[in-house]
Amino acid sequence: MKSERRKKIRQRRKARSKNKFALWFRGLSNKKKALLITGVVILCLIMAAIIYVATLFSKLNTEEIKEEDIVVNEEVVELAGEGYTNFVLFGGDSRKGDVTKNLNTDSIIIVNLNNETKEVKMISVYRDTLLDVGNGKIQKCNSAYSRGGATQAINMLNMNLDLDIKKYVTVDFGAVSELVDMLGGIEINVSDKEWREVNKYIDETAKVAGKKAKHLTHGGLQTLDGVQATTYSRIRKNVGDDYARTGRQRLVIQKVVEKAMKSDLATINKIVNKLFPRIGTNFTMTELLSYAKDFTKYSIGETTGFPFVKGSGTIPGRGSCVFPMTLKKNVTQLHEFLYGTKDYQPSSKVVKISGEIASIVGNRKADPVETPGQNNEGEEGDENTPGTTPSTNPTNPTNPTDPTNPTDPTNPTDPTNPTDPTNPTNPDNPTDPEEPKDPEEPKDPEEPNDPEEPKDPEEPNDPQVNPTNPEDGGSTSTP
C-alpha cells in the first residue's frame, strides 16, 4: 500500500511540473517561442557534431607522448619567435596497415607552418642520412622509428637538427593510395624514365594496397590513380635515387592538398572515415580541429631536401649512406630555410654529433652540385617536380655565388682551405668530381652481422625479396 501511494505522489508531481512548463511556454510571445525552439535545435546540432567528431577521432591510432619524453637540445630556445609550428610526417613501410611499430620510415618530412601567413614549408630528410639515432649510435636516420617508435624518431630530429618538434603523423603507402583514389586522382607530369620505373613496381604496390594495378602507357602530363601515384612517389633507382624521390613525395602531397581543398564535405567525410584508422598521431582532437578550421587558408611554399651539402658512399657496417658535409653547416642552413635566421649557431650537441659523423666519413668528398632542372642522370627533369634539384631555397648550395658553399664551382681556389680533401673542386684534389661515390669497402669486422645495402630485387613484383633490416635502415617498401 505504501509503495502504491508513493507512486501516485510521484505521478502527481510530474503532472504539476508539466503543467507549469506548459503554462510558462504558452505565456511566451511567438518571437520568444521561436527563439527558444531555435536555440534548442542549435544545441542539439552542436552536441551531435561533438559526438560525431569524437567518434571519428577515436578511429585514429593515437598515442600520448609525455612532454618530459621529448628531447630538445639545451641551447635551443624559441626558434624565430613564437610564430612557427613544426611537426613531422612519417611515411612508413608497413604492409599490414600497422603504423605504430616495427617499421622503417622511408619518408621523413618536416612540416613548418607559419602561423601568421599560413605558409607551409616542407623539408625531406633523406632516409639514408647518417645521424645520431639515439644513445650515441650513428646510423641511417630512417631506422630510429623501428628502434623506439615515433618518440625516438622525433627526438632524433630534434637532437641532430636543433628543432623542437613535439607532434607527428604517420601513414603507410596503402593509405596514400586510398586517399588519391577518393580524391579522383592527381595530375602529374611524368617523365619517360619515370613511367617505365613505375611499371616495374606498380604490381607490388597494388598487391599491398589491395587494389588493381593499371600500368602507365606513356610519359607526360596525366591523371594518376592511387596505386600509380603511390608507386611514382616510391621509385628511386635510375630516376634520381632518394634525392629525386623525396621531391616526388612532396609533389604528391602538394597535389593531394590542392585537390582536397576543392573537394566537397561528403568526400572529406568519406576520406576521414576510411583513412583515420590507418593514421598514427599524437595530435589531440582539439589541436586537429584548430588546424582544420584554417585548412583552406594554407598554402604550400618552398620545399627541399636535407642535407643541403652532402656526400654519399658505402660506410663499413652501415651500408650505402648519405652524409652531411658538415652537419653543423647544414643545420645553420636549415634554420635559415625554415625561419630566415641568419648565421645560426648550432648547439653544442649538434657540434659534437657533427664531429662524430666527420670522423666516420673521413676524407670523403661532397657530391657534385646538380644543375637546376636536371636529375642525377643529367637528363631533363620534370618541371613540375620539386626536389629533382637539391632545393628551391635561395640559399641553396646550387647558388653559384654562395661563398659558404664548399662545392661552389665558381670558387675552385678557396684561399681559406686550399687543401680541404672534402672539397671536390679543390685544385689540390685530383680526384674526378664526376665520380663522387667511394668504392665499396669490406665490412667492419666488429660489426659482422650488419649487412650492406640490399641490392635491387631481380623480381620487383615479389614483395618478399627485399627484407627489412632495422639496424641499417633498410626497407621492404622501397624499390
C-alpha positions, 0 to 999 in steps of 0.5 A: 500500500505504501509503495502504491501511494508513493507512486501516485505522489510521484505521478502527481508531481510530474503532472504539476511540473508539466503543467507549469512548463506548459503554462510558462511556454504558452505565456511566451510571445511567438518571437520568444517561442521561436527563439527558444525552439531555435536555440534548442535545435542549435544545441542539439546540432552542436552536441551531435557534431561533438559526438560525431567528431569524437567518434571519428577521432577515436578511429585514429591510432593515437598515442600520448607522448609525455612532454618530459619524453621529448628531447630538445637540445639545451641551447635551443630556445624559441626558434624565430619567435613564437610564430612557427609550428613544426611537426613531422610526417612519417611515411612508413613501410608497413604492409599490414596497415600497422603504423605504430611499430616495427617499421622503417620510415622511408619518408621523413618530412618536416612540416613548418607552418607559419602561423601568421601567413599560413605558409607551409614549408616542407623539408625531406630528410633523406632516409639514408642520412647518417645521424645520431639515432639515439644513445650515441649510435650513428646510423641511417636516420630512417631506422630510429622509428623501428628502434623506439617508435615515433618518440625516438624518431622525433627526438632524433630530429630534434637532437641532430637538427636543433628543432623542437618538434613535439607532434607527428603523423604517420601513414603507410603507402596503402593509405596514400593510395586510398586517399588519391583514389577518393580524391579522383586522382592527381595530375602529374607530369611524368617523365619517360624514365619515370613511367617505365620505373613505375611499371616495374613496381606498380604490381607490388604496390597494388598487391599491398594496397589491395587494389588493381594495378593499371600500368602507365602507357606513356610519359607526360602530363596525366591523371594518376590513380592511387596505386600509380601515384603511390608507386611514382612517389616510391621509385628511386633507382635510375630516376634520381635515387632518394634525392629525386624521390623525396621531391616526388613525395612532396609533389604528391602531397602538394597535389593531394592538398590542392585537390582536397581543398576543392573537394566537397564535405561528403568526400572529406567525410568519406576520406576521414572515415576510411583513412583515420584508422590507418593514421598514427598521431599524437595530435589531440582532437582539439589541436586537429580541429584548430588546424582544420578550421584554417585548412583552406587558408594554407598554402604550400611554399618552398620545399627541399631536401636535407642535407643541403651539402652532402656526400654519399658512399658505402660506410663499413657496417652501415651500408650505402649512406648519405652524409652531411658535409658538415652537419653543423653547416647544414643545420645553420642552413636549415634554420635559415630555410625554415625561419630566415635566421641568419648565421645560426649557431648550432648547439653544442650537441649538434657540434659534437654529433657533427664531429662524430659523423666527420670522423666516420666519413673521413676524407670523403668528398661532397657530391657534385652540385646538380644543375637546376632542372636536371636529375642525377642522370643529367637528363631533363627533369620534370618541371613540375617536380620539386626536389629533382634539384637539391632545393628551391631555397635561395640559399641553396648550395646550387647558388653559384655565388654562395661563398659558404658553399664548399662545392661552389664551382665558381670558387675552385681556389678557396684561399681559406682551405686550399687543401680541404680533401672534402672539397671536390673542386679543390685544385689540390684534389685530383680526384674526378668530381664526376665520380663522387661515390667511394668504392665499396669497402669490406665490412667492419669486422666488429660489426659482422652481422650488419649487412650492406645495402640490399641490392635491387630485387631481380623480381620487383613484383615479389614483395618478399625479396627485399627484407627489412633490416632495422639496424641499417635502415633498410626497407621492404617498401622501397624499390 
